[in-house]
Each structure stands twice: as C-alpha cells, then as structure tokens.
Amino acid sequence: MYKAAIITMITGALMGLVYMSLDSSKDRPCLKIIQACEQAGLVRGNTPEERAQFFAQCLQPLMETGRIGDIVIDEKSAKACQRRISRRRNG
C-alpha cells in the first residue's frame, strides 16, 4: 500500500512537471486543448496530483480521440500537442 502511494505521488509529480511546461513556450500547441478543458469546467489545480488528474481526465483523452462530450479538438492541434508532450518526456 505504501509503495503504491509513493508511485502515485511520483507519477503525479512528473505529470505535473510535464503539464506545467506545456503552455510555457513560444509555440503552444497544447494551449488550445487546455483552454477547451477549462472552458468545459475542468480545473487544472495547483498540486502535481491535481494537474495529473486534469491531464488524465481531459488533456490526454482529447489528444487521443479529439473529443470528450461536447469538447472537440481538431486533429492537427491534437497531434501537435502529442508531439510536444513526447519531446518533453524524452528530453
């Protein structure tokens, strides 16, 4: 149980770091998706865990399918954001 909690905390922290950097550069392919999630009422949050939850509930599904309920993102934006996240994770 303790090990699972540590892994969850570390994963949340890492996702939070990746997420925080998504909209901090000049080219901002994920910003459109982040804004769509926020306009739909989802909140980014301040902690790494909250940001990881935001990523898992909205950002990631939108990048994969282009749609969650009434939120629709064009394929070009979704793919650009996926590439950006992939580059951030892989250095």
PAZAPA-4460 file (N, C-alpha, C; in steps of 0.05 Angstrom, whole numbers, plus 32768, in hexadecimal, padded with zeros to 4 digits):
% residues 91
    n_x    n_y    n_z   ca_x   ca_y   ca_z    c_x    c_y    c_z   seq   type   mol
   8010   7FE8   8000   8000   8000   8000   8011   8019   8000     1      M     A
   8026   8019   8011   8038   8030   8013   8047   8034   7FF9     2      Y     A
   804F   801E   7FED   805E   801F   7FD3   804C   802B   7FBD     3      K     A
   8032   8023   7FBD   8020   802D   7FA9   801B   804B   7FAC     4      A     A
   801A   8054   7FC5   8016   8070   7FCB   802E   8081   7FC1     5      A     A
   8046   8076   7FC6   805E   8084   7FBD   805F   8085   7F9F     6      I     A
   8059   806F   7F91   8059   806F   7F74   8045   8082   7F69     7      I     A
   802D   8083   7F75   8018   8096   7F6C   8022   80B3   7F70     8      T     A
   802F   80B9   7F86   8038   80D4   7F8C   804E   80DC   7F78     9      M     A
   8060   80C9   7F72   8076   80CF   7F5F   806B   80D3   7F43    10      I     A
   8058   80C2   7F3B   804C   80C4   7F21   803D   80DF   7F1F    11      T     A
   802E   80E6   7F33   8020   8100   7F34   8033   8117   7F31    12      G     A
   8049   8116   7F40   805D   812B   7F3E   8069   812E   7F23    13      A     A
   8070   8117   7F17   807C   8118   7EFC   8068   8123   7EE7    14      L     A
   804F   8119   7EE9   803A   8123   7ED6   8036   8141   7EDA    15      M     A
   8037   8149   7EF3   8034   8166   7EF9   804A   8176   7EEC    16      G     A
   8062   816D   7EEE   8079   817B   7EE1   8076   817C   7EC3    17      L     A
   806E   8166   7EB7   806A   8166   7E9A   8054   8179   7E93    18      V     A
   803E   8177   7EA2   8026   8187   7E9C   802C   81A5   7EA0    19      Y     A
   803B   81AC   7EB5   8041   81C8   7EBA   8050   81D5   7EA3    20      M     A
   8061   81C5   7E96   8072   81D0   7E81   8064   81D0   7E66    21      S     A
   804C   81C5   7E64   803F   81C3   7E4A   8038   81DE   7E3E    22      L     A
   8030   81F1   7E4E   8028   820B   7E42   803B   8221   7E4A    23      D     A
   8055   821A   7E4E   8067   822F   7E57   807B   8238   7E42    24      S     A
   8079   822E   7E29   808C   8236   7E15   807E   8246   7DFF    25      S     A
   808D   824F   7DEB   8082   825F   7DD6   806D   8250   7DC5    26      K     A
   8074   8238   7DBC   8060   8229   7DAD   8051   8219   7DC2    27      D     A
   8037   821C   7DC2   8026   8212   7DD7   8010   8200   7DCC    28      R     A
   8017   81E9   7DC1   8003   81D8   7DB5   7FEF   81CC   7DC9    29      P     A
   7FF7   81CA   7DE2   7FE4   81BF   7DF6   7FD1   81D3   7E02    30      C     A
   7FD8   81EC   7DFF   7FC8   8202   7E0B   7FAA   8200   7E03    31      L     A
   7FA5   81FC   7DE9   7F8A   81FA   7DDF   7F7A   81E4   7DEE    32      K     A
   7F87   81CD   7DF2   7F7A   81B7   7DFF   7F76   81BD   7E1D    33      I     A
   7F8A   81C9   7E29   7F88   81D1   7E46   7F71   81E4   7E49    34      I     A
   7F6F   81F8   7E38   7F59   820C   7E3A   7F3E   81FF   7E36    35      Q     A
   7F3C   81EC   7E23   7F22   81DE   7E1E   7F1A   81CF   7E37    36      A     A
   7F2D   81C2   7E44   7F27   81B3   7E5D   7F1D   81C6   7E72    37      C     A
   7F2B   81DD   7E75   7F23   81F0   7E8A   7F08   81FC   7E84    38      E     A
   7F02   8202   7E6A   7EE8   820D   7E63   7ED2   81F9   7E68    39      Q     A
   7ED9   81DF   7E68   7EC5   81CB   7E6E   7EC1   81C7   7E8C    40      A     A
   7ED0   81D6   7E9C   7ECC   81D6   7EB9   7EE0   81C6   7EC8    41      G     A
   7EF3   81BA   7EBB   7F08   81AB   7EC9   7F1D   81BE   7ED3    42      L     A
   7F28   81B8   7EEA   7F3B   81CA   7EF7   7F56   81BD   7EF8    43      V     A
   7F6B   81CC   7EF0   7F86   81C1   7EEF   7F90   81BA   7F0B    44      R     A
   7F8B   81CB   7F1E   7F95   81C6   7F39   7FB1   81D0   7F3D    45      G     A
   7FBA   81CE   7F56   7FD4   81D9   7F5D   7FE8   81C4   7F64    46      N     A
   7FDF   81AD   7F6D   7FF2   8198   7F75   7FF8   8186   7F5E    47      T     A
   800F   8178   7F5F   8015   8165   7F4A   7FFF   8150   7F46    48      P     A
   7FF3   8147   7F5C   7FDE   8133   7F5A   7FC5   813E   7F4B    49      E     A
   7FBE   8157   7F51   7FA7   8163   7F44   7FAD   8167   7F26    50      E     A
   7FC5   816F   7F20   7FCC   8173   7F04   7FCD   8159   7EF5    51      R     A
   7FD7   8144   7F02   7FD7   8129   7EF5   7FBA   8120   7EF0    52      A     A
   7FA8   8126   7F03   7F8C   811E   7F00   7F80   812E   7EE8    53      Q     A
   7F86   8147   7EE6   7F7C   8158   7ED0   7F86   814C   7EB6    54      F     A
   7F9F   8145   7EB5   7FAB   8139   7E9D   7F9C   811F   7E96    55      F     A
   7F98   810E   7EA9   7F8C   80F4   7EA4   7F6E   80F6   7E9D    56      A     A
   7F60   810A   7EA8   7F44   810D   7EA3   7F3D   811B   7E8A    57      Q     A
   7F4E   812D   7E81   7F47   813E   7E6A   7F5C   813E   7E55    58      C     A
   7F74   8147   7E5C   7F89   814C   7E48   7F90   8132   7E38    59      L     A
   7F96   811D   7E46   7F9E   8104   7E39   7F87   80F9   7E28    60      Q     A
   7F6F   80F6   7E32   7F59   80EC   7E20   7F54   80FD   7E08    61      P     A
   7F56   8117   7E0B   7F52   8129   7DF4   7F68   8125   7DDF    62      L     A
   7F80   8121   7DE8   7F96   811D   7DD5   7F92   8102   7DC6    63      M     A
   7F88   80EE   7DD4   7F85   80D4   7DC8   7F6D   80D2   7DB5    64      E     A
   7F56   80DD   7DBD   7F3D   80DA   7DAE   7F34   80F4   7DA1    65      T     A
   7F3D   810B   7DAA   7F34   8124   7D9F   7F19   812D   7DAA    66      G     A
   7F0E   811D   7DBC   7EF3   8124   7DC6   7EEE   8119   7DE2    67      R     A
   7EE2   8129   7DF3   7ED7   8120   7E0D   7EBD   812F   7E10    68      I     A
   7EA7   8120   7E10   7E8D   812D   7E12   7E8A   8143   7DFD    69      G     A
   7E85   815B   7E06   7E82   8172   7DF4   7E9C   817F   7DEB    70      D     A
   7EB2   8177   7DF7   7ECC   8183   7DF0   7ED7   8174   7DD8    71      I     A
   7EDD   8184   7DC3   7EE9   8178   7DAB   7F02   8188   7DA4    72      V     A
   7F18   8179   7D9E   7F31   8186   7D96   7F39   817B   7D7A    73      I     A
   7F43   818D   7D69   7F4B   8184   7D4F   7F63   8172   7D50    74      D     A
   7F66   8160   7D3D   7F7B   814C   7D3D   7F97   8159   7D3D    75      E     A
   7F9A   816F   7D2E   7FB4   817C   7D2D   7FBE   8185   7D48    76      K     A
   7FAC   8192   7D57   7FB3   819B   7D72   7FB9   8184   7D85    77      S     A
   7FA9   816E   7D83   7FAD   8157   7D94   7FC9   814A   7D8E    78      A     A
   7FD0   8147   7D75   7FE9   813B   7D6E   8001   814D   7D76    79      K     A
   7FFE   8167   7D72   8013   8179   7D7A   8018   8178   7D98    80      A     A
   8003   8176   7DA8   8006   8175   7DC5   8012   815A   7DCC    81      C     A
   800A   8144   7DBF   8016   812A   7DC5   8034   812B   7DC0    82      Q     A
   803C   8137   7DAA   8059   8139   7DA3   8068   8149   7DB9    83      R     A
   805B   815F   7DC1   8068   8170   7DD5   806C   8161   7DEF    84      R     A
   8058   8152   7DF8   805A   8143   7E11   806F   812D   7E0E    85      I     A
   806F   8120   7DF7   8083   810B   7DF3   809F   8116   7DF4    86      S     A
   80A4   812D   7DE8   80BE   813A   7DE9   80C6   8141   7E05    87      R     A
   80B3   814B   7E14   80B8   8152   7E30   80C0   813A   7E41    88      R     A
   80B2   8124   7E3D   80B7   810C   7E4C   80D1   80FF   7E45    89      R     A
   80D9   8100   7E2B   80F1   80F3   7E22   8109   8105   7E22    90      N     A
   8105   811D   7E2A   811C   812F   7E2C   8121   813D   7E13    91      G     A
***
